[in-house]
Structures are given as structure tokens and as C-alpha cells.
Amino acid sequence: MAYKPKAPELIPDINVVPMADIMLVLLIIFMVVTPMMQKGYSVDLASTENPREMPDADREDAVLLAVTRSGNIFLGNQQILPEQITQKVRDIILNRLDKTVYVKSDARAKYGNVVRVVDEVRAAGVDQLGLLTERVQKQGAPRVVPIPQVTPGSP
């Protein structure tokens, strides 16, 4: 008589191990990619207790200048010289209705460097200038996460 192997018995349960492996891989990918998606150059912003909310600074088409601790200036992710600020900003805001430019500077940047950037931006004909800061977290106070406002007609 010939030996005929039997197939293992079917298990009616779902095997979640492959799904857990895939979820962990996706989590790692998102953890690595998310910091790279940040708009503009990253600096340690100055802290203040009563900042004014500027939600338009997070828009994709916002003009964002960053001043680093070492005095380097970035327009978006591109490093520029102080002498180029006026012309580059003027070119960017030329055909815009909203001529707002946002400046974020490192908390330890030299005051003179920030003033020079602001002066060059004003020379470009900017109507509104926003200085970005972050809210000071008080000891023992719960962290407040702002709720985005939805305007009628927006998705």
C-alpha cells in the first residue's frame, strides 16, 4: 500500500501575525518620513505666553523665511544670502493678493540678524509680516491642542 500524506487540518481563525508585521513596517516608514515633510527649515522658535494664532503660515503656498542660530537664512528649504531676500521675496509675492511673509527665527539667533531679515522683507513691499513663535507650556497646565476651524464650503 502506498503512503498518502494527509493535509493539515484547516484552522478557522484569522492569522494576524502578517498583518501586525505590515503595520509595524508602515509605522516605521511614517516615523522616518514625517519629519522630512516639514515645510521650510526647522529652527527652535522663541517661546511666548500669548502668541497670536497664524494658521495661514502652515499653508502650502506660504512664504516662509527662517533665521538660524548661526545666522543662515532660508527661504523655504533653500539657503539664501541676506542681499537676495528683497529680490526673491518681491518675485514671489509679485502676483499674489495676500502679500504676507512669515519669519521664524531660532530663539538664540542674533537680534541684528532677525532685524536685517525683517528690514529686507519690508523693502520688498510686503504688506503683512508674521513673526512665528511657540506657546510656553506652563508648569502643571494641561497641553491644549487647537481645534481647526472649518469654514462653510470647505471639505
C-alpha positions, 0 to 999 in steps of 0.5 A: 500500500502506498503512503498518502500524506494527509493535509493539515487540518484547516484552522478557522481563525484569522492569522494576524501575525502578517498583518501586525508585521505590515503595520509595524513596517508602515509605522516605521516608514511614517516615523522616518518620513514625517519629519522630512515633510516639514515645510521650510527649515526647522529652527527652535522658535522663541517661546511666548505666553500669548502668541497670536494664532497664524494658521495661514503660515502652515499653508502650502503656498506660504512664504516662509523665511527662517533665521538660524542660530548661526545666522543662515537664512532660508527661504523655504528649504533653500539657503539664501544670502541676506542681499537676495531676500528683497529680490526673491521675496518681491518675485514671489509675492509679485502676483499674489493678493495676500502679500504676507511673509512669515519669519521664524527665527531660532530663539538664540539667533542674533537680534541684528540678524532677525532685524536685517531679515525683517528690514529686507522683507519690508523693502520688498513691499510686503504688506503683512509680516508674521513673526512665528513663535511657540506657546510656553507650556506652563508648569502643571497646565494641561497641553491644549491642542487647537481645534481647526476651524472649518469654514462653510464650503470647505471639505 
